[in-house]
Amino acid sequence: MRGDVMLMDERKKSLLKEIVEGYVKTVKPVGSKSLCKKLKCSSATIRNEMAILEKLGYIEKNHISSGRVPSEKGYHYYVENLMQAKDLTGEDMLKLQTIFQNNELVVSDAVAQCLEIISDLTNYTSVVLGKSSDDNLLKQINIIALDDNKVIAVVCTDKGVVENKQFILAGNPDIKEIVKTGDMINKMLVGTPINKVSEKLEFEIKPVIAKKVKDYETVYNIFYDAFNDFLLHNTNIHVSGRVNLLKEPEYEEAKDIKRIANKLEDESFKEMVSKIDNNDELQIYIGKDSKFDDNVTVIKRKYKTGGEEGTIAIIGPKRMQYERVVSLLNYLVDGLEGRNGK
């Protein structure tokens, strides 16, 4: 990859930038003729440079046209090296500022209204995943044996929230020992805020049970999975513009519409949005990196305001208006965090 980057001189960079931005705007493969005028080069030079970019894997030929479209690798290079922040229009900013300045709105309502605006402005799907279980304390977790290799973990909080998850254990587990160890861990966790349980399990409890219990990893994994499942099911999620994504030209085929529509309704959708690096900076996941669909881009950023936190994501095609979405999302999060602690 580094060798490829070294071959990217200014002309090739300009050419790739024009191809990405031209394709994003027109949804049509970009031909050498239009590029000659913009880059002031001969058609022979443009074709030669395009051949090199194609060989390097940054662009690819569309089977129905002589033009070229960006590859996934090309989009990555564009985002990491060529993209420039795009100034928002006064109209865009005014729509969002109206929400920021309305101090009568609680955080969750402000975020939801902002997402509706973002979806309208971009024509993409926007999602907010806010934590709703932070104020829940663990009351108890019980591991109940169902048969020789099957148990159920029941999680209860002080707010009366109850979740359960079933586990089928491999091999010939000692169920009595597992239940006994579960009781021991339960006593160590009672009163812990739900969102701190996984951290306490990893750094405080795991080292203790590792010394006392032979098959400690089985019990640890039961607890860890049960709490992650609890957090996933007890998280506020709000989706705006769910059908917007389905209007994109990439999803004109019935099979593509069905695939994306099913994924937007699936439980894994929530999980995908929640899985963000432990980093407060904006993150861009293109194609396969999105863990959602090979033909989408997900741009996400965390927010923390008024004692609440969550993740905001914009979901669009790989042929996304990257510059505009990044600017909008950064402006949105900065504006929310600048509210008067509301």
Contacts in CASP RR format, 6 or more apart in sequence:
PFRMAT RR
TARGET T0000
AUTHOR 0000-0000-0000
METHOD contacts of the structure
MODEL  1
MRGDVMLMDERKKSLLKEIVEGYVKTVKPVGSKSLCKKLKCSSATIRNEM
AILEKLGYIEKNHISSGRVPSEKGYHYYVENLMQAKDLTGEDMLKLQTIF
QNNELVVSDAVAQCLEIISDLTNYTSVVLGKSSDDNLLKQINIIALDDNK
VIAVVCTDKGVVENKQFILAGNPDIKEIVKTGDMINKMLVGTPINKVSEK
LEFEIKPVIAKKVKDYETVYNIFYDAFNDFLLHNTNIHVSGRVNLLKEPE
YEEAKDIKRIANKLEDESFKEMVSKIDNNDELQIYIGKDSKFDDNVTVIK
RKYKTGGEEGTIAIIGPKRMQYERVVSLLNYLVDGLEGRNGK
4 56 0 8 1.000
4 57 0 8 1.000
4 58 0 8 1.000
5 77 0 8 1.000
7 52 0 8 1.000
7 56 0 8 1.000
8 16 0 8 1.000
8 56 0 8 1.000
8 77 0 8 1.000
8 81 0 8 1.000
11 39 0 8 1.000
11 41 0 8 1.000
11 49 0 8 1.000
12 49 0 8 1.000
12 52 0 8 1.000
12 53 0 8 1.000
13 81 0 8 1.000
13 82 0 8 1.000
14 39 0 8 1.000
15 35 0 8 1.000
15 39 0 8 1.000
15 46 0 8 1.000
15 49 0 8 1.000
15 50 0 8 1.000
15 53 0 8 1.000
16 53 0 8 1.000
16 58 0 8 1.000
16 59 0 8 1.000
16 70 0 8 1.000
16 74 0 8 1.000
16 77 0 8 1.000
16 78 0 8 1.000
16 82 0 8 1.000
17 78 0 8 1.000
17 82 0 8 1.000
18 30 0 8 1.000
18 35 0 8 1.000
18 38 0 8 1.000
18 39 0 8 1.000
19 30 0 8 1.000
19 35 0 8 1.000
19 50 0 8 1.000
19 53 0 8 1.000
19 59 0 8 1.000
19 68 0 8 1.000
19 69 0 8 1.000
19 70 0 8 1.000
20 70 0 8 1.000
20 74 0 8 1.000
20 75 0 8 1.000
20 78 0 8 1.000
20 82 0 8 1.000
22 30 0 8 1.000
23 29 0 8 1.000
23 30 0 8 1.000
23 69 0 8 1.000
23 70 0 8 1.000
23 319 0 8 1.000
24 319 0 8 1.000
24 320 0 8 1.000
24 321 0 8 1.000
24 322 0 8 1.000
27 249 0 8 1.000
27 319 0 8 1.000
28 65 0 8 1.000
29 61 0 8 1.000
29 62 0 8 1.000
29 65 0 8 1.000
29 66 0 8 1.000
29 67 0 8 1.000
29 68 0 8 1.000
29 69 0 8 1.000
30 67 0 8 1.000
30 68 0 8 1.000
30 69 0 8 1.000
31 65 0 8 1.000
31 66 0 8 1.000
31 67 0 8 1.000
31 68 0 8 1.000
32 43 0 8 1.000
32 46 0 8 1.000
32 47 0 8 1.000
32 50 0 8 1.000
32 67 0 8 1.000
33 43 0 8 1.000
35 41 0 8 1.000
35 46 0 8 1.000
35 50 0 8 1.000
36 42 0 8 1.000
36 43 0 8 1.000
36 46 0 8 1.000
39 46 0 8 1.000
41 49 0 8 1.000
50 59 0 8 1.000
50 68 0 8 1.000
53 59 0 8 1.000
53 68 0 8 1.000
54 60 0 8 1.000
54 61 0 8 1.000
54 68 0 8 1.000
57 71 0 8 1.000
57 73 0 8 1.000
57 74 0 8 1.000
58 70 0 8 1.000
58 71 0 8 1.000
58 73 0 8 1.000
58 74 0 8 1.000
58 77 0 8 1.000
59 68 0 8 1.000
59 69 0 8 1.000
59 70 0 8 1.000
59 71 0 8 1.000
59 74 0 8 1.000
60 68 0 8 1.000
60 69 0 8 1.000
60 70 0 8 1.000
60 71 0 8 1.000
61 67 0 8 1.000
61 68 0 8 1.000
62 68 0 8 1.000
62 69 0 8 1.000
70 78 0 8 1.000
70 318 0 8 1.000
70 319 0 8 1.000
72 286 0 8 1.000
72 287 0 8 1.000
72 288 0 8 1.000
72 318 0 8 1.000
75 286 0 8 1.000
75 297 0 8 1.000
75 318 0 8 1.000
75 322 0 8 1.000
76 286 0 8 1.000
78 322 0 8 1.000
79 284 0 8 1.000
79 286 0 8 1.000
79 322 0 8 1.000
83 322 0 8 1.000
83 323 0 8 1.000
83 326 0 8 1.000
84 323 0 8 1.000
85 323 0 8 1.000
85 326 0 8 1.000
85 327 0 8 1.000
85 330 0 8 1.000
86 323 0 8 1.000
86 324 0 8 1.000
86 326 0 8 1.000
86 327 0 8 1.000
87 327 0 8 1.000
88 327 0 8 1.000
88 328 0 8 1.000
88 331 0 8 1.000
92 121 0 8 1.000
92 328 0 8 1.000
93 331 0 8 1.000
95 117 0 8 1.000
95 121 0 8 1.000
96 114 0 8 1.000
96 117 0 8 1.000
96 331 0 8 1.000
96 332 0 8 1.000
96 335 0 8 1.000
99 105 0 8 1.000
99 110 0 8 1.000
99 113 0 8 1.000
99 114 0 8 1.000
99 117 0 8 1.000
100 110 0 8 1.000
100 335 0 8 1.000
100 336 0 8 1.000
100 338 0 8 1.000
100 339 0 8 1.000
102 110 0 8 1.000
103 339 0 8 1.000
103 340 0 8 1.000
103 342 0 8 1.000
105 113 0 8 1.000
105 342 0 8 1.000
106 342 0 8 1.000
107 305 0 8 1.000
107 306 0 8 1.000
107 307 0 8 1.000
107 308 0 8 1.000
107 336 0 8 1.000
107 339 0 8 1.000
107 342 0 8 1.000
108 130 0 8 1.000
108 236 0 8 1.000
108 238 0 8 1.000
108 308 0 8 1.000
110 336 0 8 1.000
110 339 0 8 1.000
110 342 0 8 1.000
111 128 0 8 1.000
111 238 0 8 1.000
111 303 0 8 1.000
111 312 0 8 1.000
111 336 0 8 1.000
112 128 0 8 1.000
112 238 0 8 1.000
112 240 0 8 1.000
114 332 0 8 1.000
114 336 0 8 1.000
115 126 0 8 1.000
115 127 0 8 1.000
115 128 0 8 1.000
115 238 0 8 1.000
115 240 0 8 1.000
115 312 0 8 1.000
116 126 0 8 1.000
116 240 0 8 1.000
116 241 0 8 1.000
118 124 0 8 1.000
118 126 0 8 1.000
118 240 0 8 1.000
118 314 0 8 1.000
118 328 0 8 1.000
118 329 0 8 1.000
118 332 0 8 1.000
119 125 0 8 1.000
119 126 0 8 1.000
119 240 0 8 1.000
119 241 0 8 1.000
119 244 0 8 1.000
121 328 0 8 1.000
122 244 0 8 1.000
122 314 0 8 1.000
122 321 0 8 1.000
122 324 0 8 1.000
122 325 0 8 1.000
122 328 0 8 1.000
123 244 0 8 1.000
123 247 0 8 1.000
123 248 0 8 1.000
124 241 0 8 1.000
124 244 0 8 1.000
124 245 0 8 1.000
124 314 0 8 1.000
124 315 0 8 1.000
124 316 0 8 1.000
124 320 0 8 1.000
124 325 0 8 1.000
125 239 0 8 1.000
125 240 0 8 1.000
125 241 0 8 1.000
125 242 0 8 1.000
125 244 0 8 1.000
125 245 0 8 1.000
125 264 0 8 1.000
125 314 0 8 1.000
125 315 0 8 1.000
125 316 0 8 1.000
126 239 0 8 1.000
126 240 0 8 1.000
126 241 0 8 1.000
126 312 0 8 1.000
126 313 0 8 1.000
126 314 0 8 1.000
126 315 0 8 1.000
127 237 0 8 1.000
127 238 0 8 1.000
127 239 0 8 1.000
127 240 0 8 1.000
127 273 0 8 1.000
127 312 0 8 1.000
127 313 0 8 1.000
127 314 0 8 1.000
127 315 0 8 1.000
128 236 0 8 1.000
128 237 0 8 1.000
128 238 0 8 1.000
128 310 0 8 1.000
128 311 0 8 1.000
128 312 0 8 1.000
128 313 0 8 1.000
129 235 0 8 1.000
129 236 0 8 1.000
129 237 0 8 1.000
129 270 0 8 1.000
129 273 0 8 1.000
129 274 0 8 1.000
129 310 0 8 1.000
129 311 0 8 1.000
129 312 0 8 1.000
129 313 0 8 1.000
130 235 0 8 1.000
130 236 0 8 1.000
130 237 0 8 1.000
130 308 0 8 1.000
130 309 0 8 1.000
130 310 0 8 1.000
130 311 0 8 1.000
131 195 0 8 1.000
131 231 0 8 1.000
131 235 0 8 1.000
131 236 0 8 1.000
131 308 0 8 1.000
131 309 0 8 1.000
131 310 0 8 1.000
132 234 0 8 1.000
132 235 0 8 1.000
132 236 0 8 1.000
133 157 0 8 1.000
133 161 0 8 1.000
133 194 0 8 1.000
133 195 0 8 1.000
133 230 0 8 1.000
133 231 0 8 1.000
133 234 0 8 1.000
133 235 0 8 1.000
134 193 0 8 1.000
134 194 0 8 1.000
134 195 0 8 1.000
135 159 0 8 1.000
135 193 0 8 1.000
136 157 0 8 1.000
136 158 0 8 1.000
136 159 0 8 1.000
136 161 0 8 1.000
136 193 0 8 1.000
136 194 0 8 1.000
136 234 0 8 1.000
137 157 0 8 1.000
137 158 0 8 1.000
137 159 0 8 1.000
137 191 0 8 1.000
137 192 0 8 1.000
137 193 0 8 1.000
137 194 0 8 1.000
138 155 0 8 1.000
138 156 0 8 1.000
138 157 0 8 1.000
138 158 0 8 1.000
138 189 0 8 1.000
138 190 0 8 1.000
138 191 0 8 1.000
138 192 0 8 1.000
138 193 0 8 1.000
138 194 0 8 1.000
138 197 0 8 1.000
139 156 0 8 1.000
139 157 0 8 1.000
139 158 0 8 1.000
139 160 0 8 1.000
139 190 0 8 1.000
139 191 0 8 1.000
140 156 0 8 1.000
140 186 0 8 1.000
140 190 0 8 1.000
141 153 0 8 1.000
141 154 0 8 1.000
141 155 0 8 1.000
141 156 0 8 1.000
141 182 0 8 1.000
141 185 0 8 1.000
141 186 0 8 1.000
141 189 0 8 1.000
141 223 0 8 1.000
141 226 0 8 1.000
141 227 0 8 1.000
142 153 0 8 1.000
142 154 0 8 1.000
142 186 0 8 1.000
143 151 0 8 1.000
143 152 0 8 1.000
143 153 0 8 1.000
143 178 0 8 1.000
143 179 0 8 1.000
143 182 0 8 1.000
143 183 0 8 1.000
143 219 0 8 1.000
143 222 0 8 1.000
144 151 0 8 1.000
144 152 0 8 1.000
144 153 0 8 1.000
144 154 0 8 1.000
144 179 0 8 1.000
145 151 0 8 1.000
145 175 0 8 1.000
145 176 0 8 1.000
145 178 0 8 1.000
145 179 0 8 1.000
146 152 0 8 1.000
146 166 0 8 1.000
148 172 0 8 1.000
148 175 0 8 1.000
149 168 0 8 1.000
149 169 0 8 1.000
149 170 0 8 1.000
149 171 0 8 1.000
149 172 0 8 1.000
149 173 0 8 1.000
149 175 0 8 1.000
150 166 0 8 1.000
150 167 0 8 1.000
150 168 0 8 1.000
150 169 0 8 1.000
151 166 0 8 1.000
151 167 0 8 1.000
151 169 0 8 1.000
151 175 0 8 1.000
151 178 0 8 1.000
151 179 0 8 1.000
151 222 0 8 1.000
152 164 0 8 1.000
152 165 0 8 1.000
152 166 0 8 1.000
152 167 0 8 1.000
153 164 0 8 1.000
153 165 0 8 1.000
153 167 0 8 1.000
153 222 0 8 1.000
153 223 0 8 1.000
153 225 0 8 1.000
153 226 0 8 1.000
154 162 0 8 1.000
154 163 0 8 1.000
154 164 0 8 1.000
155 162 0 8 1.000
155 163 0 8 1.000
155 164 0 8 1.000
155 226 0 8 1.000
155 227 0 8 1.000
155 230 0 8 1.000
156 162 0 8 1.000
157 194 0 8 1.000
158 191 0 8 1.000
161 234 0 8 1.000
163 226 0 8 1.000
163 229 0 8 1.000
163 230 0 8 1.000
163 233 0 8 1.000
163 234 0 8 1.000
165 225 0 8 1.000
165 226 0 8 1.000
165 229 0 8 1.000
167 222 0 8 1.000
167 225 0 8 1.000
169 175 0 8 1.000
169 178 0 8 1.000
169 218 0 8 1.000
173 215 0 8 1.000
173 218 0 8 1.000
174 215 0 8 1.000
177 213 0 8 1.000
177 214 0 8 1.000
177 215 0 8 1.000
178 215 0 8 1.000
178 218 0 8 1.000
178 219 0 8 1.000
178 222 0 8 1.000
181 209 0 8 1.000
181 213 0 8 1.000
181 216 0 8 1.000
181 219 0 8 1.000
182 219 0 8 1.000
182 222 0 8 1.000
182 223 0 8 1.000
184 209 0 8 1.000
184 212 0 8 1.000
185 201 0 8 1.000
185 205 0 8 1.000
185 209 0 8 1.000
185 219 0 8 1.000
185 223 0 8 1.000
188 200 0 8 1.000
188 204 0 8 1.000
188 205 0 8 1.000
188 208 0 8 1.000
189 197 0 8 1.000
189 200 0 8 1.000
189 201 0 8 1.000
189 205 0 8 1.000
192 200 0 8 1.000
194 227 0 8 1.000
194 230 0 8 1.000
194 231 0 8 1.000
194 234 0 8 1.000
195 231 0 8 1.000
197 227 0 8 1.000
198 224 0 8 1.000
198 227 0 8 1.000
198 228 0 8 1.000
201 220 0 8 1.000
201 223 0 8 1.000
201 224 0 8 1.000
201 227 0 8 1.000
202 224 0 8 1.000
205 220 0 8 1.000
206 216 0 8 1.000
206 220 0 8 1.000
209 216 0 8 1.000
209 219 0 8 1.000
209 220 0 8 1.000
210 216 0 8 1.000
213 219 0 8 1.000
232 267 0 8 1.000
232 270 0 8 1.000
232 271 0 8 1.000
232 274 0 8 1.000
235 270 0 8 1.000
235 274 0 8 1.000
237 270 0 8 1.000
237 273 0 8 1.000
239 264 0 8 1.000
242 264 0 8 1.000
245 251 0 8 1.000
245 260 0 8 1.000
245 264 0 8 1.000
245 296 0 8 1.000
245 315 0 8 1.000
245 316 0 8 1.000
245 317 0 8 1.000
246 257 0 8 1.000
246 260 0 8 1.000
246 261 0 8 1.000
248 316 0 8 1.000
248 317 0 8 1.000
248 319 0 8 1.000
250 256 0 8 1.000
250 295 0 8 1.000
250 317 0 8 1.000
250 318 0 8 1.000
250 319 0 8 1.000
251 257 0 8 1.000
251 260 0 8 1.000
251 295 0 8 1.000
251 317 0 8 1.000
256 295 0 8 1.000
259 293 0 8 1.000
260 293 0 8 1.000
260 296 0 8 1.000
263 269 0 8 1.000
263 292 0 8 1.000
263 293 0 8 1.000
269 292 0 8 1.000
272 290 0 8 1.000
272 291 0 8 1.000
272 292 0 8 1.000
272 298 0 8 1.000
273 298 0 8 1.000
273 300 0 8 1.000
273 311 0 8 1.000
273 313 0 8 1.000
274 311 0 8 1.000
275 291 0 8 1.000
276 283 0 8 1.000
276 300 0 8 1.000
276 302 0 8 1.000
276 311 0 8 1.000
277 283 0 8 1.000
279 302 0 8 1.000
280 301 0 8 1.000
280 302 0 8 1.000
280 304 0 8 1.000
281 301 0 8 1.000
282 299 0 8 1.000
282 300 0 8 1.000
282 301 0 8 1.000
282 326 0 8 1.000
282 329 0 8 1.000
282 330 0 8 1.000
283 299 0 8 1.000
283 300 0 8 1.000
283 301 0 8 1.000
284 297 0 8 1.000
284 298 0 8 1.000
284 299 0 8 1.000
284 322 0 8 1.000
284 326 0 8 1.000
285 291 0 8 1.000
285 292 0 8 1.000
285 297 0 8 1.000
285 298 0 8 1.000
285 299 0 8 1.000
285 300 0 8 1.000
286 297 0 8 1.000
286 318 0 8 1.000
287 293 0 8 1.000
287 294 0 8 1.000
287 295 0 8 1.000
287 296 0 8 1.000
287 297 0 8 1.000
287 318 0 8 1.000
288 294 0 8 1.000
290 296 0 8 1.000
290 297 0 8 1.000
290 298 0 8 1.000
292 298 0 8 1.000
292 315 0 8 1.000
295 317 0 8 1.000
295 318 0 8 1.000
296 315 0 8 1.000
296 316 0 8 1.000
296 317 0 8 1.000
296 318 0 8 1.000
297 315 0 8 1.000
297 316 0 8 1.000
297 317 0 8 1.000
297 318 0 8 1.000
297 320 0 8 1.000
297 322 0 8 1.000
298 313 0 8 1.000
298 314 0 8 1.000
298 315 0 8 1.000
298 316 0 8 1.000
299 313 0 8 1.000
299 314 0 8 1.000
299 320 0 8 1.000
299 322 0 8 1.000
299 325 0 8 1.000
299 326 0 8 1.000
299 329 0 8 1.000
300 311 0 8 1.000
300 312 0 8 1.000
300 313 0 8 1.000
300 314 0 8 1.000
301 311 0 8 1.000
301 312 0 8 1.000
301 329 0 8 1.000
301 330 0 8 1.000
301 333 0 8 1.000
302 309 0 8 1.000
302 310 0 8 1.000
302 311 0 8 1.000
302 312 0 8 1.000
302 333 0 8 1.000
303 309 0 8 1.000
303 310 0 8 1.000
303 311 0 8 1.000
303 312 0 8 1.000
303 333 0 8 1.000
303 336 0 8 1.000
303 337 0 8 1.000
304 310 0 8 1.000
304 337 0 8 1.000
305 336 0 8 1.000
305 337 0 8 1.000
305 338 0 8 1.000
305 339 0 8 1.000
305 341 0 8 1.000
305 342 0 8 1.000
306 339 0 8 1.000
306 341 0 8 1.000
306 342 0 8 1.000
307 341 0 8 1.000
312 329 0 8 1.000
312 332 0 8 1.000
312 333 0 8 1.000
314 325 0 8 1.000
314 328 0 8 1.000
314 329 0 8 1.000
END
